[in-house]
Amino acid sequence: MLRQTDIAQPQTSPANPPRRPRRWPLLRAALGGLIGLGIAAGALAYTNPGIAPQAADTARAIFGPRAVALVEALVFQAQDQVRQARYQATGDAPHLEWAATPAPPRPGTAGQGQAPDFPRPTEPASPGKQTGRIESDIRATGWSPFVYSASGQPVLERALVVPDMTRPYVETALVRIDLHATALHLVAGTQEPRSNVRAARPGEIPLSDQRSGRLLAAFNGGFKAANGEFGMAVNGTTLLPPIDGLATLALYRDGSLKLGTWGGDIKPTPDLVAYRQNCPLLVDGGQPTEAANSDDSALWGKTVGNKIATWRSGIGLSADGRYLIYAASDGLTVPALAQALAAGGADRAMQLDINSWWVRFVTYASAGSDNRLVAQKLITSMMGDARQFLVPDTRDFFYVTAR
């Protein structure tokens, strides 16, 4: 009886060894290319901050959103560490600069000066000093009107807030929009969010509103579909179905708004004409939520986690429904964004888009005998073209008109 070892084995010619799949070299090459892209984006971010998001979008198409998010997180963390080290060494805390001088107040208008419910400024923290992140410690300026209605009433006000005492060098720009005097509109981009639903998607502010003399402002929407498939509907057409429990800004036929969770505060009704979802609620009852401080990556889509400091934006609604509050800045974590929105008077709030190339708030004014529109970014450090929303754009956005 032959044992297994007694069975004659075929001899392999040394000159023709069996070929094995060359998987690891390919994986190493792909990973090396991805990391190289991240390093290059980080190195160029200070001279041209638009490079990183654009390069990241290209990489997402090749490597997928999760892999790119890991590299983005490393780049943003390195940038944050550099800023912290510079502040610790020099106390350097550059201030945000408004991109436009506010229009002079009209005689006899109300609402000028500081809002009494807004936190007053305190002395800046010393370099390296760690201050408790409680709401009473938030440093802020008062509200200052900068966009007026045709009747001279202030309809947009702005302020600066420092919401994160562990990063006292990071100021956040806030805008408070009076919904009694304005109307909010939602526009789908020509490409985002990607959807199989066929619908007209011009991706720009309608010419009728551009020429009406009532156009006041516009600002960015939420994540791309690939980063979470968060729900969106415009003009009564659902482009992506809503997800239960997620933060949702809803627009109704009568011009009213709601901000809450889908399936709880917001449900499908005949008068619901548009909505946008993006991640969980950041603020509820005027206080940051537990979700805002959660490290659960499933909550934040296929992008960087909530504790990564980068350009972020968010939107909130006051408890009485009168004010819509927009917040944006570089160097923000999700908890800091939540604190900023709460400090600005938001009863409920949600995150919008992130990264330097996608965070943008623009105001409009008519100039010249032909009432040509002049577009102006909110702060000088915002990237891109201020006229972005006046021409077809790939991404979704909101705009504001006077009633």
Rosetta blueprint (number, residue, H / E / L):
1 M L
2 L L
3 R L
4 Q H
5 T H
6 D H
7 I L
8 A L
9 Q L
10 P L
11 Q L
12 T L
13 S L
14 P L
15 A L
16 N L
17 P L
18 P L
19 R L
20 R L
21 P L
22 R L
23 R H
24 W H
25 P H
26 L H
27 L H
28 R H
29 A H
30 A H
31 L H
32 G H
33 G H
34 L H
35 I H
36 G H
37 L H
38 G H
39 I H
40 A H
41 A H
42 G H
43 A H
44 L H
45 A H
46 Y L
47 T L
48 N L
49 P L
50 G L
51 I H
52 A H
53 P H
54 Q H
55 A H
56 A H
57 D H
58 T H
59 A H
60 R H
61 A H
62 I H
63 F H
64 G L
65 P H
66 R H
67 A H
68 V H
69 A H
70 L H
71 V H
72 E H
73 A H
74 L H
75 V H
76 F H
77 Q H
78 A H
79 Q H
80 D H
81 Q H
82 V H
83 R H
84 Q H
85 A H
86 R H
87 Y H
88 Q H
89 A H
90 T H
91 G L
92 D L
93 A L
94 P L
95 H L
96 L L
97 E L
98 W E
99 A L
100 A L
101 T L
102 P L
103 A L
104 P L
105 P L
106 R L
107 P L
108 G L
109 T L
110 A L
111 G L
112 Q L
113 G L
114 Q L
115 A L
116 P L
117 D L
118 F L
119 P L
120 R L
121 P L
122 T L
123 E L
124 P L
125 A L
126 S L
127 P L
128 G L
129 K L
130 Q L
131 T L
132 G L
133 R L
134 I L
135 E H
136 S H
137 D H
138 I L
139 R E
140 A E
141 T L
142 G L
143 W L
144 S E
145 P E
146 F E
147 V E
148 Y E
149 S L
150 A L
151 S L
152 G L
153 Q L
154 P E
155 V E
156 L E
157 E E
158 R E
159 A E
160 L E
161 V E
162 V E
163 P L
164 D L
165 M L
166 T L
167 R L
168 P L
169 Y L
170 V L
171 E L
172 T E
173 A E
174 L E
175 V E
176 R E
177 I E
178 D E
179 L L
180 H L
181 A L
182 T E
183 A E
184 L E
185 H E
186 L E
187 V E
188 A L
189 G L
190 T L
191 Q L
192 E L
193 P L
194 R L
195 S L
196 N L
197 V L
198 R L
199 A L
200 A L
201 R L
202 P L
203 G L
204 E L
205 I L
206 P L
207 L H
208 S H
209 D H
210 Q H
211 R L
212 S L
213 G L
214 R L
215 L E
216 L E
217 A E
218 A E
219 F E
220 N E
221 G L
222 G L
223 F L
224 K L
225 A H
226 A H
227 N H
228 G L
229 E L
230 F L
231 G L
232 M E
233 A E
234 V E
235 N L
236 G L
237 T E
238 T E
239 L E
240 L E
241 P L
242 P L
243 I L
244 D L
245 G L
246 L L
247 A E
248 T E
249 L E
250 A E
251 L E
252 Y E
253 R L
254 D L
255 G L
256 S L
257 L E
258 K E
259 L E
260 G E
261 T E
262 W E
263 G L
264 G L
265 D L
266 I E
267 K L
268 P L
269 T L
270 P L
271 D L
272 L E
273 V E
274 A E
275 Y E
276 R E
277 Q E
278 N L
279 C L
280 P L
281 L E
282 L E
283 V E
284 D E
285 G L
286 G L
287 Q E
288 P E
289 T L
290 E L
291 A H
292 A H
293 N H
294 S L
295 D L
296 D L
297 S H
298 A H
299 L H
300 W H
301 G L
302 K L
303 T L
304 V L
305 G L
306 N L
307 K L
308 I L
309 A L
310 T E
311 W E
312 R E
313 S E
314 G E
315 I E
316 G E
317 L E
318 S L
319 A L
320 D L
321 G L
322 R L
323 Y E
324 L E
325 I E
326 Y E
327 A E
328 A E
329 S E
330 D E
331 G E
332 L E
333 T L
334 V H
335 P H
336 A H
337 L H
338 A H
339 Q H
340 A H
341 L H
342 A H
343 A H
344 G L
345 G L
346 A L
347 D L
348 R E
349 A E
350 M E
351 Q E
352 L E
353 D E
354 I E
355 N L
356 S L
357 W L
358 W L
359 V L
360 R L
361 F E
362 V E
363 T E
364 Y E
365 A E
366 S E
367 A E
368 G L
369 S L
370 D L
371 N L
372 R E
373 L E
374 V E
375 A E
376 Q E
377 K E
378 L L
379 I E
380 T L
381 S L
382 M L
383 M L
384 G L
385 D L
386 A L
387 R L
388 Q H
389 F H
390 L H
391 V L
392 P L
393 D L
394 T L
395 R L
396 D L
397 F E
398 F E
399 Y E
400 V E
401 T E
402 A E
403 R L
